[in-house]
Amino acid sequence: MQGFNSYVHTVQGKCVQAEILNPKQINTSHVYRLENQSYKELLKTITSTLDSVLPIKIADSSIAIQFAKQSEAHSLSWNYTLVSEIRPESRKLDENHPKRLIKGLEKYFDKNGKLIDFYGFMDKCGNEFIIKQDLIAKLVITIKLDFDSLEDKIEFSKKVGSSISNLFGAENPKTISFAFNSQFLNKKMKKKTHISIDAIQFGGDPLKLTQILKSDVSCDINNMDKCDKTFSNLIEYLEDFKSQIDINNLNNLAVVNSEAKKYSKEKILNSSDHLLDFSILDHKNDELELINVFNDIKTYFNIEKYNRDLAIKYSDLAMSKPQENQLAEIINNTEANINILEGLSILAPESLKYTNLVRRAQLSANELKDINIIEAKEKLFDIKKSYKKYRKDYSTDILENFIIARGNFRPTSKKHIFNINFIQRIDRVSEDIAQFKVFFNKIDNENFKSFEFKFQTKEDINLNKAFVDIYCNIPNARDKLLFKNIRSGFNPHFTSFEGFKHSGCSTEYGFYVANPKGFENAEDVIIEMIGKI
C-alpha cells in the first residue's frame, strides 16, 4: 500500500511490498433516512467519518464538498436525505508475511541499511505507510427546499412534523407532488419556495446516476411532474444499488478511511534481508512539526488581516457613533495583532516557509543541526503561546451582523395614502428608510446570505410582538408591497430583494414603513436592517 506524510497530510507513492488481504464478503448493507442536514453533517454523512487520521478519498473529493454545500440545510432551507451504504471487510496488510522495501529505494540508505537521505525519502514515501483501508460504496439522494424567509421555513416545519419520514421511505415512497402539494405547500407558500433534487455516488458504476440527473433537469416547484419522475428514477436506482457491487473488483469501492503506521515501528527488510533503520524520520520529525506551528501563525495573520480590511471598508458605511467606535476598535486591535504576528514570523527559520520538501532541502539540508532544530521548535511554540496570551481581544459580531439601513418612525403619526384608483389604503408612518440604489451599492460587494429587520425603542427595548408592512415608494404610481406583517427578527433571503428590482421597484426608489400593529406603548421606533454573513 501507499506511503503517507502525516505532517502535510499527503498520500505518497508505494514504498513497501507486502502481502495484502483483500475483502471476501460484505459486512453491512442498509438504507437510512435523515432530515435537515447541515453542511458539516451532510459531508459527514457522505464520508462516514471526519475523525480519520489520514485524508480520505471521499472527503478530498471536490464533488463531495460541492454536493454538501449545494444540498445543505441552513436558516432558510430544509432537506431530506436518503442514503444507501454498503460496507465490505477491510483491506489490510498480512502481518504474517515479511515486508520489504520496493526496488529502487535503497539509494536512500547507507550500506548498513540506515536511512540517510531524509528529504528524498520523505518526498517519495512520507514518514508512514498505510496498513489498512476501510472500503465503502454509498449513494446519497437529497430533496432540498429553499424558502424566501425564515417564517416560511418555520411554517413548513410545523406542518411537516414527524410525518415526513413516512412520505419518502425507500419502500413505497409517495410522489413529491403528493407529499408537498397536498399537505405542506399551499399556493402562497409555493410562490416563495424553490425545490431541487440531487444525488452523489461513491463506488459502483455512477454512469447511470449521471444519466438520470442529466435527463431531468427541469424539476421545480411549478413543474412537479418532472420532480416526480426524477425522484422515482432515483428510488428505483437506490433499490438496485447493491447489485452494482462486485466484491472481487476493488474499483467498485471507495476508500473511506485509512490507518497508517510509522516505518520505524515496523520490521522492513531490504533485498538482502537486512533490517532497515528509519530512526532519522522520527528525529527529523521535529523540524516538520515546526511547519504546523508556522502555518498556525500564517492562519492567525490572515484572519486578522481579513477582519481589519472588512472593518475599514465598513467604516465608510457606519450609521451611528457606536458603530463607528466598534469598527475603530477592531481596526486598532487587528493592526496591533498584525504587528505582533509580523514580528513573530520573522523568527521562523526560512526553510519552514516552504512545504515543498525539495525547496526546503536546498535551504536547510545540512544547516540545521539537531540541537538547532530542537531550539527552533521550542522557540516557535513559545511564539505561538505568546501570541495567544498577548493578542488584543475584540468582538467580530458587528462584521457578521452589519447594519446596512437605519431609520425611525412614529406608529401614531399616520399619513393616509390611497394607491391608484383607491384600490388600497396605506397608513404610512415613516420617511423613506433608504434608497434602494444606496442599499444595493452597499450589499452588492458583500456576501450577505440574508437580512434581518429589527424594531426597538430609543431605550433599546426590542419590540418583538409588533408588525409592520414595508412598501416601495414608486413616484406617480401604485406603491409596491414588499413585505407584509413582518416583525422584529424577520429574516428574508437576499434573493427576495433581487426579485423586487425586476418587478417595478427601481433601485432609485426608497422604501418606507406602513400599517403598524401592536405598537400601543411606543412613540418613537427605530428600524434597522442587518446584513448577515
C-alpha positions in Angstrom: 0.0 0.0 0.0 1.0 3.7 -0.3 3.1 5.9 1.9 1.8 8.8 3.9 3.2 12.1 5.1 1.5 12.8 8.4 2.7 16.4 8.6 1.4 17.8 5.3 -1.3 15.2 5.1 -0.5 13.9 1.6 -0.6 10.3 0.3 2.8 9.4 -1.2 4.0 6.5 -3.5 4.0 2.8 -2.8 7.3 2.1 -1.0 6.7 -1.2 0.9 6.0 -4.5 -0.7 3.8 -6.9 1.4 1.0 -9.5 1.1 -2.4 -7.9 1.1 -5.6 -9.4 2.5 -8.5 -8.3 0.2 -12.1 -8.3 1.4 -14.1 -11.5 0.8 -17.6 -10.5 1.8 -19.9 -7.6 2.5 -20.3 -6.9 6.3 -23.2 -4.5 6.2 -25.7 -3.1 3.7 -28.6 -0.8 4.7 -30.7 2.3 3.8 -31.4 5.1 6.2 -33.1 8.5 6.2 -32.0 11.9 7.5 -33.7 15.3 7.8 -32.3 18.8 7.9 -28.6 18.0 7.5 -26.2 21.0 7.7 -23.1 21.2 5.5 -20.9 19.5 8.1 -23.5 16.9 8.9 -24.1 16.2 5.2 -20.4 15.9 4.4 -20.0 13.6 7.4 -22.9 11.5 6.0 -21.1 11.3 2.7 -17.7 10.5 4.1 -18.9 8.3 7.0 -16.2 9.7 9.3 -14.5 13.0 9.8 -12.2 11.6 12.5 -9.8 9.9 10.2 -6.1 10.5 10.8 -5.5 10.3 7.1 -7.1 12.3 4.3 -9.8 10.1 2.9 -10.7 9.6 -0.7 -14.3 10.8 -0.4 -13.6 13.8 1.8 -10.9 15.0 -0.6 -13.3 15.0 -3.5 -14.3 18.5 -4.6 -17.5 16.9 -5.9 -18.5 15.7 -2.4 -17.8 19.1 -0.9 -19.7 20.9 -3.7 -22.7 18.5 -3.2 -22.8 19.0 0.5 -22.7 22.8 0.0 -25.5 22.8 -2.6 -27.7 20.4 -0.6 -27.1 21.7 2.9 -30.0 22.8 5.2 -29.5 26.3 6.7 -31.6 29.0 8.2 -33.6 29.4 5.0 -33.7 25.9 3.7 -34.8 22.3 4.5 -33.6 19.0 3.2 -34.4 15.3 3.3 -31.8 12.7 2.6 -31.9 9.0 1.7 -28.6 7.0 2.0 -27.7 3.5 0.8 -24.5 2.3 2.3 -22.6 -0.9 1.6 -19.5 -1.9 3.7 -17.3 -4.9 2.9 -14.5 -6.2 5.0 -11.4 -4.0 5.3 -8.4 -4.3 3.0 -5.2 -4.8 5.1 -1.6 -6.0 5.1 -0.9 -9.5 6.2 1.0 -9.4 9.4 2.2 -13.0 9.0 4.4 -12.2 5.9 7.6 -10.1 5.8 7.6 -6.5 4.4 10.2 -5.4 2.0 11.4 -2.1 0.5 10.3 -1.6 -3.1 13.1 -2.0 -5.6 15.0 1.3 -6.4 14.6 2.9 -3.0 17.8 1.5 -1.4 19.7 4.5 -2.8 18.3 6.5 0.2 20.1 4.2 2.7 23.8 3.6 3.5 25.5 0.2 3.2 24.3 -0.7 6.8 20.7 -0.1 5.9 20.3 3.2 7.7 18.2 5.9 6.1 20.4 8.9 5.3 18.6 10.9 2.6 15.8 12.2 4.7 14.3 14.7 2.2 14.5 12.3 -0.8 12.7 9.5 1.1 10.1 11.8 2.7 9.3 13.4 -0.7 8.7 10.0 -2.2 7.4 7.8 0.7 6.4 10.0 3.6 7.1 9.0 7.2 4.4 6.4 7.5 2.8 3.7 5.3 -0.8 2.6 5.0 -1.6 -0.8 6.6 -5.4 -0.9 6.5 -8.2 0.6 4.4 -11.9 0.7 5.1 -13.9 0.4 1.9 -17.4 1.5 1.1 -20.0 2.0 -1.7 -22.5 4.8 -1.0 -25.4 6.5 -2.7 -26.8 9.8 -1.2 -30.1 11.4 -2.5 -31.3 14.8 -1.3 -34.5 16.7 -1.7 -34.0 20.4 -0.8 -36.4 23.3 -0.3 -35.2 26.9 -0.2 -37.6 29.5 1.4 -37.7 33.2 0.9 -37.9 33.9 4.6 -37.4 32.2 8.0 -41.1 32.5 8.7 -41.9 30.4 5.6 -39.5 27.7 6.8 -40.9 27.7 10.3 -44.5 27.3 8.9 -43.4 24.4 6.7 -41.5 22.7 9.5 -44.6 22.9 11.8 -46.8 21.3 9.1 -44.2 18.6 8.4 -43.7 17.4 11.9 -42.7 13.7 12.1 -44.8 12.7 9.1 -42.1 13.4 6.5 -40.3 10.1 7.2 -43.4 8.2 6.2 -43.6 10.0 2.8 -40.1 9.4 1.5 -39.2 5.9 2.7 -37.3 3.6 0.4 -40.3 1.3 0.4 -43.4 2.5 -1.4 -42.5 6.2 -1.3 -45.1 8.8 -2.1 -44.5 11.2 -5.0 -43.0 14.6 -4.3 -46.1 16.3 -5.7 -48.4 14.3 -3.4 -46.2 15.0 -0.4 -45.8 18.7 -0.9 -48.8 19.9 -2.8 -51.4 18.0 -0.8 -50.2 18.6 2.7 -47.4 21.1 3.2 -47.3 23.7 0.5 -50.2 26.0 -0.1 -50.4 28.3 -3.1 -49.0 31.2 -1.2 -46.0 29.2 0.1 -45.3 27.7 -3.3 -44.6 31.1 -4.7 -41.9 31.6 -2.2 -40.4 28.1 -2.2 -37.8 26.5 -4.5 -37.1 22.8 -4.9 -34.1 20.8 -6.1 -33.2 17.1 -6.2 -29.6 15.9 -6.3 -27.6 12.7 -5.7 -24.0 11.6 -5.4 -22.4 8.2 -5.5 -19.1 6.6 -4.5 -18.3 3.1 -5.6 -20.3 1.0 -8.1 -20.9 2.4 -11.6 -22.1 6.1 -11.4 -22.8 6.4 -15.1 -26.5 5.5 -14.8 -26.9 8.0 -11.9 -25.3 10.7 -14.1 -27.8 9.9 -16.9 -30.8 10.2 -14.5 -29.7 13.6 -13.2 -28.9 14.9 -16.7 -32.2 13.8 -18.3 -34.4 15.5 -15.7 -33.0 19.0 -15.3 -36.3 20.9 -15.3 -37.6 19.9 -11.8 -39.0 22.9 -10.0 -42.0 23.8 -7.8 -44.2 24.6 -10.8 -43.1 21.5 -12.7 -43.6 18.8 -10.1 -44.2 16.0 -12.6 -40.6 16.3 -13.6 -39.6 16.2 -9.9 -41.7 13.0 -9.5 -40.0 11.4 -12.5 -36.5 12.2 -11.2 -37.4 11.0 -7.7 -39.0 7.8 -9.0 -35.9 7.0 -11.1 -33.6 7.7 -8.2 -35.6 5.4 -5.8 -35.5 2.7 -8.4 -31.8 3.2 -8.7 -31.3 3.1 -5.0 -33.1 -0.2 -4.7 -30.8 -1.6 -7.4 -27.6 -0.1 -6.0 -26.3 -3.2 -4.2 -26.3 -5.2 -7.4 -23.6 -2.9 -8.8 -21.0 -4.0 -6.2 -18.6 -6.8 -7.1 -16.6 -7.7 -4.0 -13.8 -9.1 -6.3 -13.4 -5.8 -8.1 -11.9 -3.1 -5.8 -12.6 -0.5 -8.4 -16.2 -0.8 -7.4 -15.4 0.5 -3.9 -14.2 3.8 -2.5 -11.7 4.2 0.4 -13.5 5.8 3.3 -10.8 5.6 6.0 -7.2 4.5 6.2 -4.8 3.5 9.0 -1.1 4.1 8.9 2.0 3.1 10.8 5.4 4.7 11.1 8.2 3.0 9.1 10.4 3.0 12.2 7.7 0.9 14.1 7.7 -1.9 11.6 10.3 -4.5 10.6 11.1 -3.8 6.9 13.8 -5.6 5.0 15.9 -4.7 2.0 16.7 -7.0 -0.9 19.5 -8.7 1.1 17.1 -9.4 4.0 18.8 -6.8 6.2 16.6 -4.9 8.7 16.3 -1.2 7.7 16.8 1.7 10.1 14.3 4.6 9.8 15.2 6.3 13.0 16.1 9.5 11.3 12.5 10.0 10.4 11.4 10.2 14.0 14.2 12.7 14.9 13.7 14.9 11.8 10.0 15.0 12.5 10.9 17.8 15.0 11.6 20.0 12.1 8.4 19.1 10.3 6.4 19.9 13.4 7.6 23.4 13.1 5.7 23.7 9.8 2.4 23.3 11.6 3.3 26.0 14.1 4.4 28.4 11.4 1.2 27.6 9.4 -0.8 28.5 12.5 0.9 31.8 12.7 0.0 32.4 9.0 -3.6 31.5 9.7 -3.8 34.0 12.5 -2.3 36.6 10.3 -4.8 36.0 7.5 -7.8 36.2 10.0 -6.6 39.4 11.5 -6.0 41.0 8.0 -9.4 39.9 6.8 -11.1 41.5 9.9 -9.1 44.7 9.6 -9.8 45.1 5.9 -13.6 44.4 6.4 -13.8 46.9 9.3 -12.0 49.6 7.2 -14.5 49.0 4.4 -17.5 49.2 6.7 -16.2 52.4 8.3 -17.4 54.4 5.3 -20.9 52.9 5.8 -21.3 53.3 9.5 -24.7 54.7 10.5 -24.1 55.6 14.1 -21.4 56.7 16.5 -21.4 53.4 18.5 -21.0 51.6 15.2 -18.0 53.8 14.2 -16.5 53.2 17.6 -16.8 49.4 17.3 -15.2 49.4 13.9 -12.4 51.7 15.1 -11.7 49.2 18.0 -11.5 46.3 15.5 -9.1 48.3 13.2 -6.9 49.3 16.1 -6.8 45.8 17.7 -6.3 43.9 14.4 -3.4 46.2 13.4 -1.8 45.6 16.8 -2.2 41.8 16.3 -0.8 42.0 12.8 2.3 43.9 14.1 2.8 41.1 16.7 2.4 38.4 14.1 4.7 40.1 11.5 7.4 40.2 14.2 6.9 36.6 15.1 7.0 35.3 11.5 10.5 36.8 11.1 11.7 34.5 13.8 10.7 31.4 11.9 13.5 29.7 10.0 13.4 30.4 6.3 13.3 26.7 5.4 10.0 26.3 7.3 8.2 28.7 4.9 8.2 26.0 2.1 6.0 22.9 2.2 7.9 21.7 -0.9 10.5 19.3 0.5 13.0 19.8 -2.3 13.0 23.6 -1.8 13.3 23.2 1.9 16.1 20.7 1.4 18.1 23.3 -0.6 17.7 25.8 2.2 18.4 23.7 5.3 19.8 20.3 4.3 22.9 20.5 6.5 22.5 23.9 8.1 20.1 22.9 10.9 21.9 20.7 13.4 19.8 18.5 15.7 20.2 20.9 18.7 19.2 23.9 16.5 16.0 22.1 15.4 15.0 21.5 19.0 15.8 25.0 20.0 13.8 26.4 17.0 10.9 24.1 17.8 10.7 25.3 21.4 11.2 28.9 20.3 8.3 28.8 17.8 6.0 27.0 20.2 6.7 29.8 22.7 5.9 32.3 19.9 2.5 30.7 19.3 1.7 30.8 23.1 2.9 34.4 23.3 0.5 35.5 20.5 -2.5 33.8 22.2 -1.5 35.4 25.5 -0.8 39.0 24.3 -3.1 39.5 21.3 -5.6 42.3 21.5 -9.1 40.9 22.0 -12.2 42.2 20.2 -15.6 41.1 19.1 -16.4 40.4 15.4 -20.2 40.5 15.8 -20.5 43.8 14.1 -18.8 42.4 11.0 -21.1 39.4 10.9 -24.2 41.4 11.6 -23.7 44.7 9.9 -26.4 47.4 10.0 -26.9 48.4 6.3 -30.1 50.6 6.7 -31.4 52.5 9.6 -34.4 54.9 10.2 -37.2 55.7 12.6 -41.0 56.1 12.6 -43.8 57.1 14.9 -46.6 54.4 14.9 -49.2 57.0 15.8 -48.3 59.6 13.2 -50.0 58.1 10.2 -50.2 59.6 6.7 -53.0 58.1 4.7 -52.1 57.1 1.1 -54.5 55.8 -1.5 -53.0 53.8 -4.3 -54.1 54.3 -7.9 -57.9 54.1 -8.3 -58.3 53.9 -4.4 -57.7 50.2 -4.6 -55.8 50.1 -1.4 -55.3 52.4 1.6 -51.8 52.6 3.2 -51.1 54.2 6.6 -47.6 55.4 6.1 -45.6 56.1 9.3 -42.1 56.9 8.1 -40.0 58.8 5.6 -38.0 56.7 3.1 -35.7 54.5 5.1 -33.0 54.2 2.4 -32.8 54.5 -1.3 -32.5 51.1 -3.0 -29.6 52.4 -5.0 -27.6 53.2 -1.9 -28.8 50.0 -0.3 -27.7 47.7 -3.1 -24.4 49.5 -3.6 -23.7 48.6 0.0 -24.5 45.0 -0.3 -23.5 44.0 -3.8 -19.9 43.7 -2.8 -20.7 41.6 0.3 -21.7 38.0 0.7 -24.7 38.6 2.9 -26.9 35.4 2.8 -29.9 37.1 4.4 -31.1 40.2 6.2 -32.8 40.8 9.5 -35.3 43.5 10.3 -35.2 44.8 13.9 -37.6 47.2 15.7 -36.7 48.8 19.0 -37.3 51.9 21.1 -34.7 54.6 21.7 -34.1 52.9 25.1 -33.0 49.7 23.1 -36.1 47.7 24.1 -36.9 45.2 21.4 -40.5 45.2 20.0 -40.9 41.5 19.1 -44.7 41.4 19.1 -45.5 44.3 16.8 -46.0 44.1 13.0 -45.5 46.5 10.0 -45.7 46.4 6.2 -42.7 47.5 4.0 -43.6 49.4 0.8 -41.5 50.6 -2.2 -42.1 54.3 -2.8 -42.9 54.5 -6.6 -43.4 58.1 -7.8 -46.7 58.7 -9.7 -47.7 55.0 -9.5 -49.0 52.5 -7.1 -46.6 51.8 -4.3 -45.5 48.2 -4.2 -45.9 46.0 -1.1 -42.5 44.4 -0.4 -43.2 42.6 2.9 -46.5 42.2 4.8 -47.0 41.8 8.5 -43.3 41.4 9.4 -42.0 41.7 12.9 -38.6 42.2 14.6 -36.4 39.2 13.7 -37.9 38.7 10.2 -35.0 37.2 8.2 -35.6 37.2 4.4 -33.1 35.7 1.9 -31.0 38.0 -0.2 -32.8 36.8 -3.4 -36.0 38.4 -2.2 -34.6 41.8 -2.7 -33.1 40.9 -6.1 -36.6 40.0 -7.2 -38.1 43.4 -6.4 -35.7 45.1 -8.8 -37.4 43.1 -11.6 -40.9 43.9 -10.6 -41.2 47.7 -10.9 -39.3 48.7 -7.8 -36.3 50.6 -9.3 -33.1 50.8 -7.3 -33.6 54.6 -7.5 -36.7 54.4 -5.2 -36.8 54.2 -1.4 -38.8 52.0 0.9 -41.0 53.0 3.9 -42.8 51.6 6.9 -46.7 51.4 6.9 -49.7 49.9 8.7 -48.2 49.4 12.1 -49.8 47.0 14.6 -49.0 46.3 18.2 -47.0 49.4 19.0 -49.5 50.8 21.6 -46.9 52.0 24.1 -44.2 53.0 21.7 -43.9 56.6 20.5 -40.6 56.6 18.6 -39.4 53.3 17.0 -36.0 52.7 15.4 -36.0 50.2 12.4 -32.7 48.6 11.4 -31.9 46.2 8.5 -29.0 44.0 9.4 -26.9 42.1 6.8 -26.0 38.6 8.0 -22.9 36.9 6.5 
